[in-house]
Amino acid sequence: MGSTDDEAVKRKLGIQSWRNLSKDKVLKFAAAMPEMATEARIKLIEQFPTFKDLGKANIKAVKEAHESTVAANENSQNHFFQAAQDQRDALRADLGRDDLTWAQREALHDRLDQNVRQVGDKDSENKQFLGTAMKAVVVAGAIVGSLGVAFVGGKVIGMSEGGSEGSQQD
């Protein structure tokens, strides 16, 4: 591995302190870990609580966005289902009239059937949307978890290389 030191890595990331490591720099940092000297990796791993806090903040932001999206979706769904129910109620009221011809009744039944199919389609669409939204949350959690593993993995690699580097030095 390279002999990149702590300061060189910070310069490469464009930060003055590890506490300034922003969300957009985390992936760049993880990619730079193999280039770091063992001592630098160990020192960075000591900063892991900072990364953990960053990960928690990211998860919290994703969770809040997900909850907001689900709430807005539920509100939209409720409006759609209420409008569909209002239409069914109006169609039922029309079907109750005695002065309708057979053709008029058949047309009302067709519209009622169409309404019921639209509700079913909307429900399926909603379930697909919620599934996709949940996958996004899982992916975000996996990314944060992977970064944590990368940092801890860097520590393990650094420790194992530290023994071999120490034996190769003067």
C-alpha positions in Angstrom: 0.0 0.0 0.0 1.0 3.6 -0.4 2.6 5.7 2.3 0.0 8.5 2.2 -0.1 10.2 5.6 -3.0 11.8 7.5 -2.4 15.3 6.3 -2.0 14.2 2.6 -5.4 12.4 2.8 -7.0 15.5 4.3 -5.5 17.7 1.5 -6.8 15.2 -1.1 -10.3 15.4 0.4 -10.1 19.2 0.7 -10.7 19.3 4.5 -8.7 20.8 7.3 -9.9 18.4 10.0 -11.5 15.0 10.1 -14.5 16.6 11.8 -15.0 18.5 8.6 -15.6 15.3 6.6 -18.9 16.0 5.0 -21.4 13.5 3.5 -20.2 14.0 0.0 -16.6 13.3 1.1 -17.3 10.1 2.9 -17.3 7.9 -0.2 -14.2 9.6 -1.5 -12.6 8.9 1.9 -13.6 5.2 1.8 -12.0 4.9 -1.6 -8.8 6.5 -0.3 -8.4 4.2 2.7 -6.3 1.6 0.8 -3.8 4.3 -0.1 -3.3 5.4 3.5 -0.3 4.5 5.7 -1.2 2.2 8.6 -0.7 4.9 11.2 -3.1 7.2 9.3 -5.7 4.5 9.0 -5.5 3.8 12.8 -5.7 7.5 13.6 -8.8 7.8 11.3 -10.5 4.9 12.8 -10.1 6.6 16.2 -12.4 9.2 14.6 -15.0 6.6 13.9 -17.6 8.1 16.3 -17.6 11.2 14.1 -18.4 8.9 11.1 -21.0 7.1 13.2 -22.7 10.4 13.9 -22.6 11.3 10.3 -24.2 8.0 9.4 -26.9 8.5 12.1 -27.6 11.9 10.6 -27.9 10.5 7.1 -30.2 7.7 8.3 -32.3 10.2 10.2 -32.6 12.4 7.1 -33.6 9.4 4.9 -36.1 8.2 7.5 -37.7 11.7 7.8 -37.9 11.9 4.0 -39.4 8.5 3.8 -42.0 9.2 6.5 -42.9 12.5 4.8 -43.2 10.7 1.4 -45.4 8.0 2.9 -47.6 10.5 4.7 -48.0 12.5 1.5 -48.8 9.3 -0.4 -51.3 8.3 2.2 -53.0 11.7 2.0 -53.1 11.5 -1.8 -54.5 7.9 -1.6 -57.2 9.0 0.8 -58.3 11.8 -1.5 -58.5 9.4 -4.5 -60.4 6.8 -2.6 -62.8 9.4 -1.2 -63.4 10.7 -4.7 -64.0 7.2 -6.0 -66.4 6.5 -3.2 -68.3 9.7 -3.9 -68.6 8.6 -7.5 -69.9 5.2 -6.5 -72.4 6.7 -4.2 -73.7 9.0 -7.0 -73.8 6.1 -9.4 -75.8 4.0 -6.9 -78.2 6.9 -6.4 -78.7 7.1 -10.2 -79.2 3.4 -10.4 -82.0 3.7 -7.8 -84.1 5.9 -10.2 -87.2 4.3 -11.6 -87.2 6.3 -14.9 -84.0 4.8 -16.4 -83.9 2.7 -19.5 -82.1 -0.6 -19.7 -79.3 1.1 -21.8 -78.9 3.8 -19.2 -78.7 1.3 -16.3 -76.1 -0.7 -18.3 -74.0 2.4 -18.8 -74.2 3.2 -15.1 -73.1 -0.3 -14.2 -70.2 0.0 -16.7 -69.1 3.2 -15.0 -69.4 1.6 -11.6 -67.3 -1.3 -12.8 -64.7 1.0 -14.2 -64.6 2.9 -10.9 -63.9 -0.3 -9.0 -61.1 -1.3 -11.4 -59.5 2.1 -11.1 -59.5 1.7 -7.3 -57.9 -1.7 -7.6 -55.3 -0.3 -10.1 -54.5 2.6 -7.7 -54.1 0.2 -4.8 -51.6 -1.9 -6.8 -49.8 1.2 -7.9 -49.6 2.3 -4.3 -48.2 -1.0 -3.1 -45.6 -0.9 -5.8 -44.6 2.7 -4.8 -44.4 1.8 -1.1 -42.2 -1.2 -2.0 -39.9 1.0 -4.1 -39.7 3.6 -1.3 -38.8 0.9 1.3 -36.1 -0.4 -1.0 -34.6 3.1 -1.1 -34.5 3.2 2.7 -32.9 -0.3 2.8 -30.3 0.8 0.3 -29.5 4.0 2.2 -29.1 1.9 5.4 -26.9 -0.6 3.6 -24.6 2.2 2.2 -24.1 3.7 5.7 -23.5 0.2 7.1 -21.0 -0.6 4.3 -19.1 2.6 5.0 -18.9 1.6 8.7 -17.6 -1.8 7.6 -15.1 -0.1 5.3 -13.8 2.0 8.2 -13.6 -0.9 10.6 -12.2 -3.1 7.8 -9.6 -0.4 7.3 -8.6 -0.7 10.9 -8.3 -4.5 10.7 -6.2 -4.2 7.5 -4.1 -1.4 9.1 -3.4 -3.5 12.2 -2.4 -6.5 10.1 -0.2 -4.4 7.9 1.2 -2.7 10.9 2.8 -5.9 12.0 4.3 -6.6 8.6 5.4 -3.0 8.0 7.1 -2.8 11.4 9.1 -5.9 10.6 10.2 -4.5 7.2 11.4 -1.2 8.6 15.0 -0.5 9.8 
